[in-house]
């Protein structure tokens, strides 16, 4: 009875930890979504409004101002499309659509940064939607950090079956950072989510980086109970 009670206490403690981590992750995701919306799309729309106001000035170059406003609107449209894509990519719900979804996200990465991207994908077709969604979040979290912070010219995105799980590797040759200081770096909350998501799924996540030497994100998530 004593041993049973001790095991139940450990299980309850683990459950409480799980609920706390999930709640924290959801809260971070909401804050990051709001931050991305404010720092990108909304600021561009504000800039467009200012440009249109200047068109009314008698000495303003209307053609140039309208051209710049149109360019900003195009950038805003692309930013919103990318944000909505990350929230709920349509092809992810289709069996076998995972690779298509990742390649579309990589197309956005190329368009935004101009980086050369090497892609190596080996993904089973019979993964459940929940598992595909988890893999997608894990990979796009790392890709988003490259877009925002790395300033890289070469990127490797790989995903394959390894040791009864899915092994992912996202590598860039960008500016890098000090891993020990990542919790204090502005805009790097996604790196915390990478670790939490992998651990909650029974796997692991590893980040290697040095200033000026790029960053490598690796993770492994077990395939048990992931098939349809």
N, C-alpha and C positions, 0 to 999 in steps of 0.2 A: 504493500500500500504506500509506503514511504517513497519507494523508487518510482511508482506510478505518479504520485503527486509531484515529485521533482520533474519528471518528464513533462507532465501537463503544464507546470510552471514555465518550463523552457519553451514549450510550444506557444503558450500564450504570450511570452515575451517576444518571440520571433514574429508572431502575428501583429503585435502592437508596433514593432519596428517596421514591418512591411507596410502597414497602413500609414505610418508616419512618412515613410519614404515616398509612397505613391502620392500622398497628399502634397508633399513638398515638390515633387516632380511636376504635378499638374499646375501648381501655383507658379512655378518657374516658367512653365510653358506659356501660361497666360500672360505673364509679365513680358516675356521675350516677344510674343506675338504683338502685344501692344507697343513695345519699344520699336520693333521693326517697322510697324505701320507708321509710327510717328516720325522716326528718323529718316525714313525713305520716302514713301508715297506722299504723306501729308506735307512734308517740307517742300517737295517738288511742286505740289499743288499751290502752296503759298507763294512760291517763286513765280508760278504762272500768273497768279492773280496780280502780283506786283508788275510783271511785264505788261499785262493788259491795261493796267492803270496808266502806265507810262505812254501807251499808244495815244492817249488823249492829249498829251502835252504837245503844244504847237511845234516845238523844235525837235520832236522825237523822230527817229527813223522807224516809221511804222512797219515797213517790210521786214527789217532786221529784227525788230521786237517780236513780230508775229511768228517769224521763223524760229526764233529762240523759244517762244512759248510752245510752239508745236513740237519742238524737239523735247522739251521738258514733259509734255503730255505723253509723248511716246515712251519716255523713260518711266513715267509713272505707271502707264499701262503694263509695261513689262515687269515692273516691281510688284504690282498687285497680282499679275498672273503667276509670278513665281511664288508669292506668298500663299495664294489660294491652292496652288499645285501641291505645296508642302503640307497644307492642312488636310487635303483629301484628294490625292491623285486618282483620277477615274479608272485608269487601266489596272491599278493595283487590285481591284476587286475581281478582276477576270483571271481565272486559272491560267498560268503561263504568262501573265502580263507584267510580272515583276521586272524582268529584264528590260522590257520596253519602257517601264516607268523610270528605272535607273538611268537608262540611256537618254531619256528626255531631260532628266535632271542634269545630266552631264552636258547636254547641249546648252542648257542655260548657263552652266559654269563656263563653258568655252566662250559663249557670247558675251558674258559679263567681264571676264578677265583676259581673254585672248590666250589663255594657257593651252599648251599641248597636253592632251589627256590620253593616257593609255588605259584601255578597259579590258579586264579579264573577268568574265562572269561565268560561273558554273552553278546554276540554281535548279534544283528539282522542281518539276511542275506540280507536284502533289502537296505542296505546303499549304497549311491553312491560312486563311486571310489574316488572322491575328498574328501568326508568325511572320508572314510577308510584311505586314505593317510594322512589326517590331524591327525587322532587318532594315526596312526602308528608313525608319526614324534614325536608326543607328548610323547608317551610311550618310544620310543627308545632313545630319548634325555635323559630321566631320567635314563634309563638302562646304557647308555654310560658313564654317570657321575659316576655310581656305579663302572663300570669296571675300570675307570681311577683313581678314587680318594678315594673310600670308604674302600677298603680292608675288606669287610664284609664277614661273613660266612653264613648269612641267609638273604633271600630276599623274599618279598611278591609282586607279580604283580597281580593286580586286575582291572577288567573293567566290568561295568554293567550299565544297564539302570536305571536311577533314576531321578525323577522329570522332565520328558519329555526331558531328555538329557542323555549324556553318562558321567558317573562318573568314573574316573580312580584314582588308588592309587598305588604308587610304594614306598615300604618301605624297608629299610635296617638297619642292626645293626652295620654299619661300624664306621669310625672314626669321621664323622660329621664335622661341621664347624659353624662359627658364621654367621648367615643369614644376619645380617646388613652389613657384609664385603664382601658379595658374588660378588659385582661388581668389587672388586679389586683383587679377587682371580685368580691366573693364571690358564688357562684352563677351566674356568667355564662360558664361554660365552653361553653355552647351557642352563644354568639356566635363562638367560635373554630371550632367544628364547621361553622357556616354557611360560613365562608370556605374551609375545607379541602375540604368536600364539593363546592362549586361549582368550585374550581380543579382538583380531581382529575377532574371531569367535563368539563373543557375550557371552562368558563364563567367567570363572575365573580360576586362578591357585594359589595354596598356597604351600609354602615350609616351613617345620618345621625342625630344626636341632640344635644340640648342640654338641660341641666337645666331642668325646668319647661316645656319646649316639645315633649315627645313624642319618638318615635323612628320612623324609617322604615327598613325593611329591603328592599332590592331585590336580585334575582339574575336571572341569565340562564344557561340551560344549553342547549347545542346539541342539536338533534333528530337529528343524524346517527346512524344505526345504532340509533335508539331504537324504531323501529316493529317490530311482530311480523314 
